[in-house]
Amino acid sequence: MFVFHENDPSGSYLIPQTSHAWLAWQVASHWGNRGFARPSPRAETLAAVLLHDGGWSETDDSPGLDADGRPRSFDRMPPSEHLAIWRASIARCAQLSRYAGLLVAAHFAGMAERKLAELLEIGDTVGARLTRSFTAEMERLEHSWVETLAADPRYAPALDGPARETNARLLDTCDRISVYLCASLPSPFEVWAQNAAGDTEVISFDTVDATTWRVHPWPLQGERLTVHCEGRRLAGLRFASAEELQEAVRRAPVERLVFTLLRPSAVG
């Protein structure tokens, strides 16, 4: 899970991965205008964004602790556990839609490739071997779904080329935006998106305040977008045992966290 306001002495929030995915879906559901491509098929692509972290539910209910006694976030667990959760996320999404599952499989395959470089850098050969195996597994799965979906006129146009790239990029982009928001990044950040011409374009998020960002160029509908997710507020982030953490999470109040994205010309 994500830790929002991790260094705030007044308290921090634990945001489940599934709530982070919901926030990403809110951005994706408003995505597209004259300058940025809209997804098609829309329902399946939005489903991929909403469900791409569905395999984290059980872990979010009982996250465990890292070596410092802090709640274990997604980037503080061994590769074998991480990869198993990604597999579960793909399987759950594919139960709803194979095309949505295809997008999620490709999304995690890309993340695994980036993770591989980190593992090799720190000398984790076991983790690197597991990650290579996962990437190959995802490639076979993608080929299988592409082959079976090719005969369906709803999906055939979006299995390769610019149409698939638009959908895949939307999942990656909205996921990254949500990651930055849920991690309470204190400084401006950038993401990459596919514009209406099919080219990759950098989108900048400039800080207005702790929960408001001015976005350029503007990829969404309207002048502004308010999105939200839910987190459990904890007074502290260090625990003597996993059981103590679970009890604290059980008792912690759930609060709604709100973020606002503004077009550069929008007022306030």
Secondary structure, 3 states (H helix, E strand, C coil): CEEECCCCCCCEEEECHHHHHHHHHHHHCCECCCCECCCCCHHHHHHHHHHCCHHHHHHHHCCCECCCCCECCCCCCCHHHHHHHHHHHHHHHHHHCHHHHHHHHHHHHHHHHHHHHHHHHCCCHHHHHHHHHHHHHHHHHHHHHHHHHCCCCCCHHHCCHHHHHHHHHHHHHHHHHHHHHHCCCCCCEEEEEEECCCCEEEEEEEEEECCEEEEECCCECCCEEEEEEEEEEECCCCCCCHHHHHHHHHHCCEEEEEEEEECCCCCC
